[in-house]
Amino acid sequence: MTNKNTIMAVLEKDLMSEMRSRYAISAVFLFILTTVTMILIGTKGEDIESGLAAGIIWVIMFFSSMMGLSRAFVSEEERGTSFLLQLSVSSSSVYYGKLIFNVILSIVLNSLAVILFFLFIYHQSIKFFNIFLLTHILGSIGIAAASNIISAIIAKANTKGALFPVLAFPILLPLIFIGIDATKIALEGKMQADAWSDIQLMLAFCGIIISLSYILFDLVWKE
């Protein structure tokens, strides 16, 4: 099998596994629904200003990702399939297959969070939809890329659930700050030039995380 085929094989395996169990989608959907309901009760239907709305969106995105993306490599250890995967395909194929799966899952889950947020809480229109969409996609990619390598690191740890957000938060903090600022601009419709600067920073963040993760992955995966 070529490298491209093995990447697609890893991706297909993870997609089929998720479709059978629906663990991430079900757990995160309930989390998002509960969070949106609590925010709705707390605000009592009052209007939320754009800065606070942007912060809430990213808080929901971060914590939903912590629930849904942590199992990329943890599930391999729990099922005892990690050693077989190491023997069957190259580490680069595993890395990119898992990364693509995490990106797809992250975009789906974060899109669900955003849709529910706008349906039930934030009733104002998005002024710069192109900036909002790019911020959403790049944010999902950045979160997925960081989650991918962190999941590989903690897969053999005893306290996987507690360790994942502890490691992810400091790594994702720059992305969260930039993402909140870009999202706020997209909602307010002001300072478009600053938003494009934020987009460039998010793109650079994604590139750096993916590159560093790929360099470190072989050591982490075969340890």
N, C-alpha and C positions, 0 to 999 in steps of 0.2 A: 504493500500500500504506500502511496506517496504521502508526503507530509500533509498536503492539503486534505487528502482523504482521511487521514488519521485525526486531524483537527475536527473535521465534520463528524467523524464517528464518535468522538468524545462529546461533542455538542449534542448530537442526536441521542446519545445515551442519557445525558442529563435532562434533556427536554422530555424524553419518554418517562424517565423516573419521576419528574415533577408532575407530569400529566396524570400519572397513576396515583401518586400520593396526595398531590395538591397541598403539600405541607406549607410551603412558603406563601402561596396565594391565599389560602384559607386563613392562616394565622395573621398575616399582614392585613387582610381585608377586615377582619374583626378588630384589629388594633386601630386601623384608620377610622373605622366606623365609630368605635368607642371614643376616640380622641376628638373627632368632629362633633359628636354628640355632646361631650363635656364642654367643648369650646362654645357651642351653640347655647348650652344652658348657662354658662358663665357670663357670656356677653348679653344674654337675654334678647337676642335679635338686633342689638344696636349695631350701628355702622362701625367698622374697624378701619382705622387709618392705614395707609399703604405700607408704611414702615413696619408696623406691627404685623400686618398681613404677610409681608415678605418673610419676617422672622418665623411666624407660625408655619408657613409652608415648608421652610427648610428644617425646622424642628421635626415636623411630621416625616419629611423625607429621610432625615438622618435615622430616627428611631425605627421607622418601618424597614429601612435597609438593614439595621442591626439585627432585626428579627428574620428577615427573609434571605439575606445573602451570606449568612455565616456558615451555612451547611455545605458549601461547594466541595470542601475537602473533608469536613467532619463526617459527612454521610458515608464517604469512602472508608473511613476508619471504622465506623460503626457497623458497616456491612461486611468488613473484612476484605474489600475489593481493591484497596490501595496497592498492595503488593502485586496483584495480577495486572493492574493498570501500569505499574512501573515496568513489568516484563513485556507488556504488549506493545506499548507506544513510547515514543520519545518524550522527554520532559517538556520540550517546547510545544509539542502537540497537545499535551495535557494542559499546559499553561494557557495557550490560545483558545483551546476548546472551552475550558472553564471560564475564561475571560469573556468570550462572546456570549456564553450562557448567562453570566452574571450581568452583562450589559443589557441583554434582552429583558431579563427578569427585573432589573432595576428600572428600566424605562417603563415597563408595564405597571409595576407597583407604584412608582412615583406619579405616573399619569393618572392612575386611579385615585391617589391621594389628592392631586390637584383638582381633578374633576369634582370629587365630593366636597372639597373645600369651597369651590366656586358655586356649587349648587346650593349648599346649605348655609354658608357663612358670609362669604365675600361677594356682594351683589353688584360691584362696580366692574366696568369693562377694562380690559387690558389695553393700554394706550399704544405700546410698542410690542405687538404680538411677535414679530420676528426676533426681537431681543429676548422676550420671555421664552420663546420656544428654544432658542439656542442655549440660553441659560439652563433650561430644564434638561436638555439633552446632554450638554457638557457636564452638568452636575451629576446626572445619573451615571455617565461614563466614569467620572472621577471617583465617585463612591464605589462603583463596581470594581474598578481597578485596584483601589486600596483594599477593598473587602476580599478580593481574590488572593492576594499574597498573605494577608492577615489570617484568613481561614486556613491556608496551608501551614502557617506557623503554629497555630493553636490546635491543629487537628489531633495531635497526640497528647495535649494537655488534659489534666483532670477536670479543671474548671473552665471548660470551653465557653459556656454562656456568659460568665462574668468577665472573662478575659477579653473577649472580642470587642465590646464597646470601649473598654479601657485603652486598648491599643489603637483603635480606630479613631477615637475622638481627637487626640493631638495631631494625628496625620491629616485628618480632614478639616481641621479648624480653619486653615487659610482658605480652603475652598468654600467653606460655609460662609465666612465673612464676605468674600468676594461675591458669592452667589446671592446673598441677601441684598447686597448693595445693587447688583444688576437687576434683581427682581423688583426691588423698590422703584428703580428708575423706569422699568417697563410698565409698572402699575401707575406711576405718577405721570409719565409722559414728559419728563424733563431731563435735561443734561444727557442727551443721546450720545454725545462724544465720550463722556465718562463711561457709559454702558459698554461701548465698543472696546474701551481699554480693559474693562472687567472681563469681557469675552476673551480677549487675547490672553489675559492672565489665567483664566480657567483652562484655555486650550494648552497653555504652557504647563500648567499643573498636571493635566491629564497625560501629556507627553512625558513629563519627568517621572511620574508615578509608574506608568506602563514600562518605561525603559529600565528604571531601577528594579522594578519587580521582576522583569524578565531576567536581568543579570543575576539576581539573588535566588530566583526560583529553583534552579537546578540543584543548588546546595541545600535549600530547604526541603525540597521534594525527596531527595535521595538520602537525607540525614537519618 
